[in-house]
């Protein structure tokens, strides 16, 4: 026997139900962070080298710094987390 399932669009659902729905999908302490090139910012050249990555909020509370490739400067440079 088949069961009928009725799905409601999110517009007709209350704001509290939307919050519950959005938090159900997110598990763990990993958050997305944006890394921006420090040398490119100082050089004054147009454009910006940015990378998106994730980090564990509990293990890494400080802002992260990684060496990544900058395609405009064509070399590996220091990228710092921005907020």
VONUDO-974690 format. One record per residue: residue in three letters; chain; x, y, z of N, C-alpha, C in turn. Coordinates in Angstrom, 1 decimal. Layout:
REM VONUDO-974690
   code   unit       nX       nY       nZ      caX      caY      caZ       cX       cY       cZ
    ala      A        X        Y        Z        X        Y        Z        X        Y        Z
...
//
This chain:
REM VONUDO-974690
   code   unit       nX       nY       nZ      caX      caY      caZ       cX       cY       cZ
    unk      A      0.8     -1.2      0.0      0.0      0.0      0.0      0.9      1.2      0.0
    unk      A      0.6      2.2     -0.9      1.4      3.4     -1.0      0.9      4.4     -0.1
    unk      A      1.8      5.2      0.6      1.4      6.3      1.4      1.5      7.6      0.7
    unk      A      0.6      8.5      0.9      0.7      9.8      0.3      1.4     10.7      1.2
    unk      A      2.4     11.4      0.6      3.2     12.4      1.3      2.9     13.7      0.7
    unk      A      2.6     14.7      1.6      2.3     16.0      1.2      3.5     16.9      1.6
    unk      A      4.1     17.6      0.6      5.1     18.5      0.9      4.6     19.9      0.7
    unk      A      4.9     20.8      1.7      4.5     22.2      1.7      5.7     23.0      1.2
    unk      A      5.4     24.0      0.4      6.5     24.9      0.1      6.9     25.7      1.3
    unk      A      8.2     26.1      1.3      8.7     26.8      2.5      8.1     28.2      2.7
    unk      A      7.5     28.8      1.7      6.8     30.1      1.9      5.6     29.9      2.9
    unk      A      4.9     28.8      2.8      3.7     28.6      3.7      4.1     28.1      5.1
    unk      A      5.3     27.8      5.3      5.7     27.3      6.6      6.2     28.5      7.5
    unk      A      6.0     28.4      8.8      6.3     29.5      9.7      7.9     29.7      9.8
    unk      A      8.3     30.9     10.3      9.7     31.1     10.4     10.4     30.2     11.3
    unk      A      9.8     29.8     12.4     10.4     28.9     13.3     10.6     27.5     12.7
    unk      A      9.7     27.1     11.9      9.8     25.8     11.2     11.0     25.9     10.2
    unk      A     11.1     27.0      9.5     12.3     27.2      8.6     13.6     27.1      9.3
    unk      A     13.7     27.7     10.5     14.9     27.7     11.3     15.3     26.2     11.6
    unk      A     14.2     25.5     12.1     14.4     24.1     12.5     14.9     23.3     11.3
    unk      A     14.3     23.5     10.1     14.6     22.8      8.9     16.1     23.1      8.5
    unk      A     16.5     24.3      8.6     17.9     24.7      8.2     18.9     24.2      9.1
    unk      A     18.6     24.1     10.4     19.6     23.6     11.4     19.7     22.1     11.3
    unk      A     18.7     21.4     10.9     18.7     20.0     10.8     19.8     19.5      9.8
    unk      A     19.9     20.3      8.7     20.9     19.8      7.7     22.3     20.1      8.1
    unk      A     22.6     21.0      9.0     23.9     21.4      9.4     24.3     20.5     10.6
    unk      A     25.4     19.8     10.5     25.9     18.9     11.5     27.3     19.2     11.8
    unk      A     27.7     19.2     13.0     29.1     19.4     13.3     29.5     20.8     13.5
    unk      A     30.8     21.0     13.7     31.3     22.3     13.9     32.1     22.9     12.8
    unk      A     31.9     22.4     11.6     32.7     22.9     10.4     32.0     24.1      9.8
    unk      A     32.7     25.1      9.6     32.2     26.3      9.0     33.0     26.7      7.7
    unk      A     32.4     27.4      6.8     33.1     27.9      5.6     33.8     29.2      5.9
    unk      A     35.0     29.3      5.4     35.8     30.5      5.6     36.3     31.0      4.3
    unk      A     36.6     32.3      4.1     37.2     32.8      2.9     38.6     33.2      3.2
    unk      A     39.5     32.8      2.3     40.9     33.1      2.4     41.2     34.2      1.3
    unk      A     41.9     35.3      1.7     42.2     36.3      0.7     43.7     36.6      0.7
    unk      A     44.2     36.8     -0.5     45.7     37.0     -0.6     46.1     38.4      0.0
    unk      A     47.2     38.3      0.8     47.7     39.5      1.4     48.5     40.3      0.5
    unk      A     49.4     39.7     -0.3     50.3     40.4     -1.3     49.5     41.1     -2.4
    unk      A     48.5     40.5     -2.9     47.7     41.0     -4.0     47.0     42.3     -3.5
    unk      A     46.5     42.2     -2.2     45.8     43.4     -1.6     46.7     44.6     -1.6
    unk      A     48.0     44.4     -1.2     48.9     45.5     -1.0     49.5     46.0     -2.4
    unk      A     49.5     45.1     -3.4     50.1     45.5     -4.7     49.3     46.5     -5.5
    unk      A     47.9     46.6     -5.2     47.1     47.6     -5.9     46.7     47.1     -7.3
    unk      A     47.0     45.9     -7.7     46.5     45.3     -9.0     45.0     45.1     -8.9
    unk      A     44.3     45.2    -10.1     42.9     44.9    -10.1     42.6     43.4     -9.8
    unk      A     41.4     43.1     -9.3     41.0     41.8     -9.0     41.4     41.4     -7.6
    unk      A     41.1     40.1     -7.3     41.4     39.6     -5.9     41.5     38.1     -6.0
    unk      A     42.5     37.5     -5.3     42.6     36.1     -5.2     42.0     35.6     -3.9
    unk      A     40.9     34.9     -4.1     40.2     34.3     -2.9     39.9     32.9     -3.0
    unk      A     40.0     32.2     -1.9     39.7     30.7     -1.9     38.6     30.5     -0.8
    unk      A     37.8     29.5     -1.0     36.8     29.1      0.1     37.2     27.8      0.6
    unk      A     37.2     27.6      1.9     37.6     26.3      2.5     36.7     26.2      3.8
    unk      A     36.9     25.1      4.4     36.2     24.8      5.7     37.2     24.6      6.8
    unk      A     36.7     25.0      8.0     37.6     24.7      9.2     36.7     24.3     10.3
    unk      A     37.3     23.6     11.3     36.6     23.1     12.5     36.6     24.3     13.5
    unk      A     35.4     24.7     13.9     35.3     25.9     14.8     35.9     25.6     16.2
    unk      A     35.7     24.4     16.7     36.2     24.0     18.0     37.7     23.8     18.0
    unk      A     38.3     23.2     17.0     39.7     22.9     17.0     40.6     24.1     16.6
    unk      A     40.1     24.9     15.7     40.8     26.0     15.2     40.0     27.3     15.5
    unk      A     40.3     27.9     16.6     39.5     29.1     17.0     40.1     30.4     16.4
    unk      A     41.4     30.4     16.1     42.1     31.5     15.5     41.9     31.5     14.0
    unk      A     42.1     32.7     13.4     42.0     32.8     12.0     43.1     32.0     11.3
    unk      A     42.8     31.3     10.2     43.8     30.5      9.6     44.6     31.3      8.5
    unk      A     45.8     30.9      8.2     46.7     31.4      7.2     47.3     30.3      6.4
    unk      A     47.1     30.2      5.1     47.6     29.2      4.3     48.3     29.8      3.1
    unk      A     49.3     29.1      2.6     50.0     29.5      1.3     49.2     28.8      0.2
    unk      A     48.7     29.7     -0.7     47.9     29.2     -1.9     48.4     29.9     -3.1
    unk      A     48.1     29.4     -4.3     48.5     30.0     -5.5     47.7     31.2     -5.9
    unk      A     48.3     32.2     -6.3     47.6     33.4     -6.8     47.8     33.5     -8.3
    unk      A     46.7     33.3     -9.1     46.9     33.3    -10.5     47.2     34.6    -11.2
    unk      A     46.9     35.7    -10.5     47.3     37.0    -11.1     48.7     37.3    -10.9
    unk      A     49.3     37.1     -9.7     50.7     37.3     -9.5     51.6     36.1    -10.0
    unk      A     50.9     35.0    -10.3     51.6     33.8    -10.8     52.6     33.2     -9.8
    unk      A     52.3     33.2     -8.5     53.2     32.6     -7.5     52.3     32.2     -6.3
    unk      A     53.0     31.5     -5.4     52.3     31.1     -4.2     52.5     32.2     -3.2
    unk      A     51.4     32.6     -2.6     51.4     33.7     -1.6     50.6     33.3     -0.3
    unk      A     50.8     34.1      0.7     50.1     33.9      1.9     48.6     34.4      1.8
    unk      A     47.7     33.5      2.2     46.2     33.9      2.1     45.7     33.8      3.6
    unk      A     45.1     34.9      4.0     44.6     34.9      5.4     43.0     34.9      5.4
    unk      A     42.5     34.4      6.5     41.0     34.3      6.6     40.5     35.7      6.8
    unk      A     39.4     36.0      6.1     38.7     37.2      6.3     37.3     36.9      6.8
    unk      A     36.7     38.0      7.4     35.3     37.8      7.9     34.4     38.8      7.3
//
